[in-house]
C-alpha cells in the first residue's frame, strides 16, 4: 500500500485502514519506521516553535536524544507488550501488523501537533485553554486509534480490548523495570571488572 494513501486512510477511514492491513503483504516495516521518525521530527519542531509564554523549559534543557528516547521506548515497548499479551489471549494480530498499526496511530500527532503549536505564537496565556483543548484532542485521537487497532487486528470485543490494553500497559511497566534492573546489574558488573583489572595491574 502507498504510504501517503495509508496516512489519508487512517485519518479519514481508520476502521477500513486497520481492516486493510490485516493478513495481507501490503504493509512494510519501513512504513512504520518512517511514521515514527516523522512523528519525532514533528515533536521536535513543535517544541522548538512553541511560543515563549508557553515554554516550560529553557532552550538548553531540550535534548534531542532524550526526546527521541521518550518517544521510541514507550512506543516500542507497547508494540512488544501488546503483541505478547494478545498472543497469550488468542489475538489474531501479527507483530508486523501491530508494529505498523501502532506507528500509524501516531499520524494525527504527526500531522496536527505543529499547526496546534503554532497557535501558541498568537495566543496569550489567558487563552491557553484553547491550545490545551486542541492538544488533548490530538492525544485522545491517537489513543482512540490505538484502541481501534487492538480491537480490529486481534478481533476482540470492547471489554477484552480494555482488559488487554490495561494488561499491555502493565507489561510495559514490567519491561521497563526489568530493563532498568538489567542495566543496573550490568553497570555494576562492568565496574567490578574494571576495578578488578586495576587491582591486578597494581599488584603485577
N, C-alpha and C positions, 0 to 999 in steps of 0.2 A: 504494500500500500504506500502511496505517496505521503510523505511526512506532512506536507502542508495541508493536504486533504484530511489527514488524521487530526491535525490541530483544529481545523474547522469543525470536524465532526464531533470531537469530544466537547467542544463548546456549545454547539447547536443541537446535536443529537447524541448525547452521551450514552443513552441506553443502547442505541444502534451501534455505537462505536465499540462498546465492550462486548457486544454480541459478535461483531465482525472480527475481532482479534482472537476469538476462541478457536482452537483446533485447526487453524489454517496457517500455512507458512507465508503469511502476508506481512508479518512483523519481523523486525530485525533488532538485534541487541543495540546496534549503533544508534537507532532511532531513540531508544530510551536514554542512552548516554547523552545524546545531543540535547534532548529536552532538559535534562538535569543540569547540564553545563550552561545552557541558555538561561535557565532559572537562576543559577548562581550569578551570571552576568547581570541579569535584571535586578537581583538583590543588591549587588554591589553598586550599581548605578543609582538605585533608589536611596541607598544610604548616603552616597556622595552628593546627591542633589537635594536632599531634604532641607527645607528652609531652616534658617538659623534658629528661629524661635522654637522649632520643633525638634531640634537636635538634642539627643540625650547623652551624646558622647563627644568628647573633643576629637578633632581630626587625627591626632597622634594615637588615640586609643583604638582606632579602627584597624583591624588586621585582616587582610585578605585571606590569609591562611586559616585563621580562626573561623571566619565566616564560611569558608569552604567546608571545614570540618563540621560546623554546626548544621550545615545543610546535608552533606553526604552521609555522615554517620547515622543520624536518625532515619533518613530515608532508606539507606541500605539495610540497616538492622530491621526496619519494618518489613522490607521485602523478605528477608530470611525468616523472621519470626512468623509472619503471616503464612508463608509457604509451609513451614514446619507444622504449625498448629492446624492449618487447613488440611494438610496431608493426613494427619492423625485423625481428623474429624471427617474424613472421606470427602474432602473438597475435590472438585474436578479440575481446578486451575493448575497449569504447569508453571514452573518457576519463571520461564521466559515470559509468559503471559502476565504474571504478577509483576515482574520487573518492568516491563514496558507499560503495562496498565497503570502501575503506581507512578511512573515517570510522567505519563500524560495527565494524571490527576493534578499535576503541578502547573499545567498550562494556563489556567486562569490567573495564577500568581505571576507567571512569566509574562503574560500579555498585559495585565492591568495594574500591576504594582507601580510601574513607572508613571502612567497617567494619574493615578491616585496620589502618588508622592508629589507630583508637580503642583498639586493644589496647595501644598504647604508653602509655596512661594508667593501665593496670593492671599491665603487665609491668615487671619490673626488668631492668637491663642483663644480668644473668646469664641471663635468659630471652629475650634479643634474637634468638636463633636461630629462635624460633617466628615472630616478626614478619618476620625476613629471609626465611624459607622461604615464608611466605604472600605476601610482596611479590614475590618472584621468580616464584612460581607465577602471579600475575596478569600479570606482564610476559611470561612464556613463553606464556600463554594468548593474549595479544594477538599475539605473534609467530607462533604457530600459525595463528591466523585470517588473518593476512596471507599466509602461505604457501598456505593453502587458497584464499584469494581469487585468488592468482596462478594456481594450478592450474586452478580451475574456470572463471574468467572467460576465461582465454586457452586453455583446453583443452590444457594442457601435461602431459607426463609428469613424474614426480618428479625425474629427473635434470635435465630442462630447467628445472623450477621453481627448483631450487637454483642452476643456472647463471644464469638470468635475475635471480634475487634478488641474487646477488653482483655482476653487471654493473650492476644498478639502484643498488646501494649505491655502486659506483664512480662511476656517473653523478651521484649526489647530491654526492659529493666534488668532481667537476668543476664542477657548477653552483655550489657554494659558492665554489670557487676563482675562477671567472670573475666571480661576483658581487662578491667582495671586491676583485678586481683592478679591476673597473669602478668600484667605489665609490672606491677609492684614486685612480684616474686622474681621475675627475670632481671629487673633492675638491681635487686639485692644480690642475685646470683652473680651478675657481671661485676658488681662492686667487690664481692667476696673474691672472685678470681683475680681481679686487678690487685687487691690488697695482698693476696697470696703470692702473686708473681713478684710484687715489690719486696715482700719479706724474703723470698727465696733469693732474689738478686742481692739484697743486703747481706745475707748470710754466706753467699758464694765467695 
